[in-house]
Structures are given as C-alpha cells and as structure tokens.
Amino acid sequence: MELAKVLEIKSRYSEVQRQIQEACEKADRNWRDVRLMLATKTIPSEYVKIAIDLSHTLFGENKVQELKVKARDLASYPINWHFIGHLQSNKVKECLNVASVIESVDRMSIALEIDRQLQKQGRSVDVFVQVNTSHEQSKFGLEPQDLHAFLRQLSKIETIRVKGLMTLALFSADQDKVRLCFKTLRRLFNEIKNEAIDRIEMSELSMGMSSDFKIAVEEGATLVRVGQAVFGTRSRPDSYYWPEKKA
Ligand SMILES: *Cc1c(COP(=O)(O)O)cnc(C)c1O
C-alpha cells in the first residue's frame, strides 16, 4: 500500500479526534464520553487495517454483505462491529453473526425477526432504535411520535436490549436545521429516560457523521459515525447507501 495513503488516513484520523475534543470543550463535555465509530462502507479492509494499527476498535457497516466480508478479513483483530444500515429480514441472521450492536432497529417486523433468531441461539443483543428526525418522508427510522409506543413493545422482547437512539440528520448546508435534528433526538432521549420504561436503557445517542459530527457532539452525542472525514470522499452518492423508503 502507498505510504502516502497510510499517512493521509492517520493524519485525518487525528484531526477528527482533535475536532471531537474541541467540540467537547466548547460544550463543556468530557471527550471520554464521546466514542468515535469509523463507518467503513466501500473502504477496502487494508485501509481499515490502518485505523486498527492506530488501536481503533469500533467500526460500522451499512450493508450485511460488506460487513461479512470485512469481519472475515479482519477476524484476527480485536475489533467491534456495529450495523448501521437498513436491515432486511432475510439478512438478520448473518448480521447477528457479526454485529455486536444493531443501531438501526426501526420497525416491529425487524425486531420480531431479530428475536426469532436470537431465541434459537439462546442469546440477546444490544440495539439502538433509529428515529427519523429530519421530517423527510423518504427516510428510514421511526417517526418521533411513534417512538414511545414502540419502545414499550420492545421492552417486552427479552432478547433485545435497547441501549439508546440513532439518527441521520437532514442533509443540508443549513447548520441550524441539522442541529435541530440532533436536538430532537436528544429531547426524545431525555423524555424516554424520564419515562423509565422497564428494560429500556437510554445511555447512547448515536448521531453525527463527517459533515456534522461537531454539531452532534455539542448536542450530546455519545457516539459519532464518521467515514469520509477519515478515509476520504466516496465516489457513490449517499442515496445509494440510504435507499429511499418505498411508499
Ligand atoms: C456512511 C454512514 C455514516 C458516515 O458517513 P460519512 O459521510 O462517511 O462520515 C454514518 N452513518 C451511517 C448510517 C452511514 O451509513
């Protein structure tokens, strides 16, 4: 591999870490309370390995097929995978074989399929519930008004341990609009915490990506999901990874 590429990824990685710390200072938060997850879609395993060499351990994939391949390539390293994409029922089993957290639980049918697979295996899994905070009809994620009822239902499924919430903010150059998405997720997080639903833990707020992680940290993110800011720009448009929801 080219040395230039290695150095580039390493320096971008420290720059992202520095910016997280800066955002924490601005918001009077402890930087240890914010975890960086590297979103590795389209990034070859050999580049992911550069981050592993920097002792990075938390990675996220958006498609099960790609998750499987990378988890196999990198099986000898002590790393942790989160699933962050739109999960289809027929991929749940394979996803559970690798992912330690599914961040994108957004409907009862998928929760029931996760439960069905886990029952067979006699184990449980940590999940975040994905919320649509952008008011875009086409986006995946639960509508905020449906979240409370959904969590009450989830709390009855013993194989599923809810740990927090996840969102994708509006894709917009208007920082105030982006910030509003994060504020919405934070508000829901606090409401649910106060509701104290049995077995529903609210300790993780997964929000913020390359273009907006600083704002997300200021608004209380405990986990930011960053890809391009570390690995460089992707050639495919984002719409490829976040397919439109069919009406
Ligand atoms: C790809 C992805 C990210 C990271 O996006 P970047 O623009 O590469 O930082 C965050 N969250 C999800 C769900 C993703 O699929």
Residues whose N, C-alpha, C, O or C-beta is under 5 A from the ligand:
A	BS01	LIG	A39 N62 I84 M209 S210 R225 V226 G227 Q228 A229
